[in-house]
Amino acid sequence: MNKLRKGDEVLVIAGKDKGRRGVILAVLNGGEKLMVEDINTVKKHLKANPDANEKGGIIIKIKPIHRSNVKYYDPVSGKSSRIGIRILEDGRKVRYLKETNEVIDV
């Protein structure tokens, strides 16, 4: 079970975007890399291709960031937290916040 999932809001704790928040758009490489909205962006220069009817120019592209460089952000408390996995009495696995001990998945 991955601790971080698509749609979770995360806080960047390391790198050039340290302190910024974003929503996870995709989880890659079995959960090791994350595509986070407006985080780790680069400018890419594209050459025009008239045969394929593509314009040239500079585009902004989102690159993956490693999962160790982000922390789950809890919008209720306004703080970031580590995530743990707990098994409930009925046998379901759920994620919970280690700092506040609240269950994320219900």
Secondary structure, 3 states (H helix, E strand, C coil): CCCCCCCCEEEECCCCCCCCEEEEEEEEHHHCEEEECCCCEEEEEECCEHHHCECCEEEEEECCEEHHHEEEEECCCCEEECEEEEECCCCCEEEEECCCCCECCC
